[in-house]
Amino acid sequence: MYTPDDRPSYTRTGEYSKNFWNLMRAKQDGLGSIENHRSTETGTFSLPKSAETALGMQLAKKSLFRRLGTVANAKGSGYRIYAKDNNDVAQWVPEGEQLPIQDGRKDFTRMPVDRHKLGAIVKMDEDFVNDALFDLEGHLVKRFAKSFAKAEDGAFIAGTGVGMPIGLLHATAGAQEALSAPSLTYANVVSLYLSLKAEYREEGVWLMNDKTALALRTLTDGSGNHIWRESDDSILGKPVVYSEYMPDIEEGGMPILFGDFSYYWIVDRKPVGISVLSERFILEHQVGYLGFEFLDGKLIRQEAVKGLRIAAE
C-alpha cells in the first residue's frame, strides 16, 4: 500500500528515525535537527520510513474497507485531485481492418477527491515511555492503526462528505437503492442479488451488521430452504462481511448492501504525522501522542453496490 516515494526523503534516514523516537520519548536530544521538518499545518512530524510502512500494514489488517476497497496514494498532489473511472471496451476486428477508435470522452467518470483530516490521541504511562526496552514504535503503530481504522470504516459506511469521506449509505452519492420492502424476505434478498449487473456480482460481497446476519441465518423460502449457507457463511454463494456501522433492520434504514466494493476508492493524501504531548497529561503520569492522517473515500461507480431499504408497513 505504501511505497518509499510516498514519503519525504528525509524520513528515510537513520538520523531522522533516531531523533524522531528520542522526541517521542519526550527527550530533547536531536530536536533541533528535525525541528525544520515539523508540519506547519498540524505541528506534527512525519513518521520515519519503517514506522510508516508498519502503520500501512496494520491499517490493511484492521480496516475492513482497506481490504475490500481500492487504496490509492496521492500524497504529492494538490489539495483536490480527480479520480477517473471508465468502461474499457474490446471489439472484434475483421482481417485486414483496424480497430476503430471511438470518442471516449463520455466513458470517463471524473470525481473530485478531497483531503479530510482524521486525528487521534494515544496516551501511555510514563513508565513505559521511559523504559528503553519497551517497543514504543510497535505499540504506537498498532494503537494508531486501530484508532484510525475504526474511524475510517465508520466514515466509509455512513460518512456525510462534510469534513469526512462520503459513505456508502450517502443519500445521493452512495450505493444505489435496489428495492424498498417492509421486511427481509427470501425473495427480497434474491431480488437485491439479481438487481446487480453480472459483472459486479462476480466479485460481489454482502455487508451487514451482526443483528441482520442473525435474522438472515433463519430466513427460508416456501420449501424451508435456508438462504444462508452455514458451511462458509455465504448467501447465494457470495461471502458475508460484518460491520458494526451498518444500520439495524429498522424503518428507513438500509441494513444490507451487496456489490463489488473494489469500486470504493480510499485515497491517502499525506503521510501520517505525530507529535508528543509531554505536558498535557503530566498529572496522570502519562504521555500523550497526537496523530493525523489525511485521506478521502468515495464510491466511484454507484451501480457497483446496491442496497435494500426497509420501508414502512
C-alpha positions in Angstrom: 0.0 0.0 0.0 2.8 2.4 0.8 6.0 2.9 -1.3 9.2 4.8 -0.5 8.2 7.6 -3.0 5.2 8.4 -0.9 7.3 9.8 2.0 9.5 12.8 2.2 13.1 11.8 1.5 14.4 12.9 4.9 12.1 10.3 6.7 14.2 7.5 5.2 17.4 8.4 7.0 18.6 6.7 10.2 19.3 10.1 11.8 15.8 11.2 11.3 14.4 8.0 12.8 16.7 8.2 15.8 15.8 11.8 16.6 12.1 11.2 15.9 11.9 8.4 18.5 14.0 10.4 21.0 11.4 13.1 20.7 8.6 10.6 21.2 10.2 9.5 24.4 10.0 13.2 25.5 13.7 13.7 25.1 15.0 16.8 23.5 18.1 15.2 22.1 18.3 15.9 18.4 15.1 18.0 18.3 17.0 20.9 16.7 18.0 18.8 13.7 14.4 17.8 12.8 12.5 20.9 14.0 12.5 22.3 10.5 10.6 19.3 9.3 7.6 20.0 11.6 4.4 20.4 9.7 3.2 24.0 9.7 -0.4 22.7 9.3 -0.6 20.3 12.2 2.6 20.8 14.2 3.4 17.1 13.8 6.4 15.2 12.4 6.1 12.6 9.6 6.6 9.0 10.7 10.0 7.5 9.7 10.0 5.2 6.8 9.9 1.9 8.8 7.1 3.1 11.1 5.0 4.4 8.1 5.4 1.1 6.4 4.4 -0.8 9.5 1.4 1.5 10.0 0.2 0.9 6.5 0.4 -2.9 7.1 -1.5 -2.6 10.3 -4.2 -0.5 8.7 -4.6 -3.0 5.9 -5.2 -5.7 8.6 -7.6 -3.7 10.8 -9.6 -1.8 8.3 -12.4 -3.7 6.6 -12.6 -1.3 3.7 -8.8 -1.2 3.1 -9.2 -5.0 2.4 -12.4 -4.7 0.3 -11.9 -1.4 -1.5 -9.2 0.1 -3.7 -6.4 2.0 -1.9 -4.5 4.7 -3.9 -1.8 7.1 -2.8 -1.8 10.8 -3.9 0.4 12.3 -1.3 2.3 14.6 -3.6 -0.7 16.1 -5.3 -2.6 19.3 -4.6 -5.4 19.7 -2.1 -8.1 18.5 -4.6 -7.5 15.9 -7.3 -9.8 13.9 -9.6 -10.4 10.2 -9.7 -11.3 8.8 -13.1 -13.1 5.6 -13.9 -14.0 4.3 -17.4 -15.6 1.3 -19.1 -13.0 -0.4 -21.2 -14.3 -1.8 -24.5 -12.9 -4.7 -26.6 -14.0 -5.2 -30.1 -13.6 -7.9 -32.8 -11.6 -6.7 -35.7 -12.1 -8.2 -39.2 -9.0 -9.5 -41.1 -7.0 -6.6 -42.6 -9.0 -3.9 -40.8 -8.1 -1.6 -38.0 -9.6 -1.2 -34.6 -12.0 1.7 -34.7 -11.1 4.4 -32.2 -14.3 5.8 -30.6 -14.8 9.1 -28.9 -14.2 8.0 -25.3 -14.7 11.3 -23.6 -18.1 10.2 -22.2 -16.6 6.9 -21.0 -14.8 8.6 -18.1 -16.3 9.4 -14.7 -14.4 12.3 -13.1 -14.9 12.7 -9.4 -13.2 15.2 -7.0 -11.0 13.7 -4.2 -10.6 15.9 -1.2 -8.2 15.8 1.7 -10.0 15.2 5.0 -8.1 15.3 8.3 -8.5 12.5 10.8 -7.0 12.9 14.2 -6.4 10.5 17.2 -4.8 10.8 20.6 -3.0 7.8 22.2 -2.0 8.0 25.9 0.7 5.9 27.6 2.1 5.6 31.1 5.4 7.4 31.6 7.0 4.2 32.9 6.6 2.5 29.6 7.8 5.6 27.6 10.9 5.9 29.7 11.7 2.2 29.5 14.4 1.8 26.9 13.5 -1.9 26.4 9.8 -1.1 25.7 8.9 -1.3 22.0 7.4 2.2 21.8 7.4 2.2 18.0 5.5 -1.0 17.6 3.0 -0.1 20.3 2.2 3.3 18.9 1.8 2.0 15.4 -0.7 -0.6 16.5 -2.7 1.8 18.7 -2.9 4.5 16.0 -3.8 1.9 13.3 -6.6 0.6 15.4 -8.0 4.1 16.1 -7.7 5.2 12.5 -9.2 2.0 11.1 -12.3 2.2 13.3 -12.9 5.9 12.4 -12.2 5.2 8.7 -14.7 2.3 8.4 -17.4 4.3 10.2 -17.0 7.1 7.6 -16.7 4.8 4.6 -20.2 3.5 5.5 -22.0 6.5 7.0 -19.8 9.5 6.1 -21.6 12.7 5.1 -18.8 14.1 2.9 -18.6 17.2 5.1 -15.2 17.1 6.8 -15.1 13.4 6.2 -15.4 10.9 3.3 -18.7 10.1 1.5 -20.0 6.8 2.8 -21.8 4.0 1.1 -25.1 5.0 2.7 -25.0 8.6 1.5 -28.4 9.5 0.1 -27.2 10.8 -3.3 -23.5 9.7 -3.7 -23.6 6.3 -2.1 -24.9 2.9 -3.1 -28.0 2.7 -5.3 -31.2 1.5 -3.7 -32.3 -1.7 -5.4 -35.6 -2.1 -3.8 -37.7 -1.0 -0.8 -39.6 -3.5 1.3 -41.3 -3.6 4.7 -39.3 -6.7 5.8 -36.5 -9.0 4.8 -37.8 -12.0 2.9 -36.1 -14.7 0.9 -37.5 -13.2 -2.3 -36.3 -9.7 -1.4 -32.8 -10.8 -0.8 -32.7 -12.7 -4.1 -34.1 -9.6 -5.8 -31.3 -7.5 -4.3 -28.7 -10.0 -5.6 -30.2 -10.1 -9.1 -30.5 -6.3 -9.3 -26.7 -6.1 -9.6 -25.2 -6.5 -13.1 -23.4 -9.8 -13.6 -20.0 -8.0 -13.9 -20.4 -6.7 -10.3 -21.9 -10.0 -8.9 -18.8 -11.8 -9.9 -16.8 -10.2 -7.1 -19.9 -9.4 -5.0 -19.8 -9.3 -1.2 -22.7 -8.9 1.3 -22.2 -6.2 4.0 -24.4 -6.1 7.2 -24.2 -6.0 11.0 -24.4 -8.9 13.4 -28.1 -8.4 14.1 -29.0 -8.5 10.4 -26.8 -11.6 9.9 -28.6 -13.3 12.7 -32.0 -12.6 11.1 -30.8 -13.9 7.7 -29.5 -17.1 9.2 -33.1 -18.3 9.9 -34.6 -17.0 6.6 -36.1 -19.7 4.4 -38.1 -20.0 1.2 -41.5 -21.6 0.9 -39.9 -25.1 0.9 -37.9 -24.5 4.0 -34.5 -23.9 2.3 -32.2 -21.5 4.1 -30.8 -18.6 2.2 -27.7 -18.7 4.4 -25.1 -21.4 3.9 -23.5 -22.2 7.3 -20.5 -24.0 5.9 -18.8 -20.9 4.6 -21.0 -18.0 5.9 -22.3 -17.1 2.4 -25.6 -16.0 0.8 -26.3 -17.3 -2.7 -22.6 -18.3 -2.9 -21.2 -14.9 -2.1 -19.3 -14.1 1.2 -20.8 -12.1 4.0 -18.7 -9.5 5.9 -19.8 -7.7 9.0 -19.6 -4.1 10.3 -20.9 -2.6 13.4 -21.5 0.6 11.5 -24.2 -0.9 9.3 -27.8 0.0 10.5 -30.2 -2.4 12.1 -33.3 -3.7 10.3 -35.4 -0.6 11.0 -37.8 1.5 9.0 -35.9 3.9 6.7 -32.6 2.1 7.1 -30.6 0.1 4.5 -29.3 -2.8 6.6 -27.9 -4.9 3.6 -25.5 -3.8 0.9 -24.4 -6.1 -1.9 -21.8 -5.4 -4.6 -18.2 -5.1 -5.7 -16.6 -2.9 -3.1 -13.4 -2.5 -5.1 -15.2 0.5 -6.6 -15.0 2.2 -3.3 -11.7 4.2 -3.5 -9.7 5.2 -0.5 -7.1 7.8 -1.3 -4.3 8.6 1.1 -3.3 12.2 0.7 -0.5 12.9 3.1 2.0 10.9 5.3 0.8 10.3 8.9 2.3 12.8 11.3 2.7 12.5 15.1 3.6 15.0 17.9 4.2 14.3 21.6 2.1 15.9 24.3 4.5 15.7 27.1 2.8 18.2 29.5 -0.9 17.8 28.8 -1.3 14.6 30.8 1.6 15.0 33.3 -0.7 15.0 36.4 -1.8 11.5 35.4 1.8 10.4 34.9 1.1 9.8 31.2 2.4 11.0 27.9 0.1 11.8 25.0 0.6 11.4 21.3 -1.4 13.3 18.7 -1.6 11.8 15.2 -3.1 12.9 12.0 -3.8 11.3 8.7 -5.3 12.9 5.5 -7.5 10.9 3.2 -10.7 10.6 1.3 -13.0 7.9 0.2 -16.0 7.5 -2.1 -17.8 5.1 -4.3 -16.7 6.0 -7.8 -19.3 3.7 -9.6 -22.6 3.8 -7.7 -24.2 0.9 -9.7 -21.5 -1.4 -8.4 -23.1 -1.6 -4.9 -26.8 -1.7 -4.2 -28.9 -1.9 -1.0 -32.3 -3.0 0.3 -34.2 -0.3 2.2 -36.7 -1.1 4.9 -40.0 0.7 4.0 -43.0 1.5 6.2 -45.5 -1.3 6.7 
